[in-house]
Amino acid sequence: MTMKIKKGLKIYTQDFWYDLTAGGYLKPEKICADKQDAKRVNDALAVLCDFKSSCENQIDGFIQ
């Protein structure tokens, strides 16, 4: 499923994951033309961040 992106945006990234999560530079609600798409992205990010946190907390030496 292709998401609709707002036209005319001037956004650049060298680290997509960081800018989408910890960096906060890429904001789905400012990029996605459809509010439901932005919600889907944010919901998916929440799941992935929970997964990452669970691995970090429960697997010794997970992040090296």
C-alpha positions in Angstrom: 0.0 0.0 0.0 1.5 3.3 -1.1 1.0 6.3 1.2 0.2 9.7 -0.1 2.9 12.3 0.7 2.2 16.0 0.8 3.3 17.8 -2.3 6.1 20.3 -2.3 8.0 19.2 0.8 11.7 19.9 1.1 12.9 17.3 3.5 16.2 15.6 3.6 17.7 12.9 5.9 21.0 11.1 6.2 19.7 8.8 8.9 16.1 7.9 8.3 15.6 5.8 11.5 17.2 8.3 13.8 15.3 11.3 12.3 12.0 9.4 12.5 12.5 8.3 16.1 15.0 9.9 18.5 15.9 12.8 16.3 12.3 13.8 15.8 13.1 15.6 12.5 10.7 13.5 10.4 7.2 13.9 11.6 4.6 11.7 9.9 1.8 14.1 10.6 3.7 16.8 8.6 4.7 14.5 5.8 1.7 12.2 5.2 -1.2 13.7 3.2 -3.7 11.4 5.0 -4.1 11.6 8.7 -4.8 7.9 8.9 -1.4 7.2 7.2 0.4 9.4 9.8 -1.4 7.5 12.6 -0.4 4.1 11.1 3.2 5.2 10.9 3.2 6.5 14.5 1.5 3.4 15.8 4.0 1.2 14.0 6.9 3.2 15.5 5.5 2.8 19.0 5.4 -1.0 18.5 9.0 -1.0 17.1 10.3 1.2 19.9 8.6 -1.1 22.5 10.3 -4.1 20.8 13.7 -2.4 20.8 13.3 -1.4 24.5 12.2 -4.9 25.5 15.3 -6.5 23.7 17.6 -4.0 25.4 16.2 -4.7 28.8 15.9 -8.4 28.6 18.8 -9.6 26.4 22.2 -9.2 28.0 24.7 -7.4 25.7 22.0 -6.8 23.0 23.4 -3.3 22.1 27.1 -3.4 21.4 
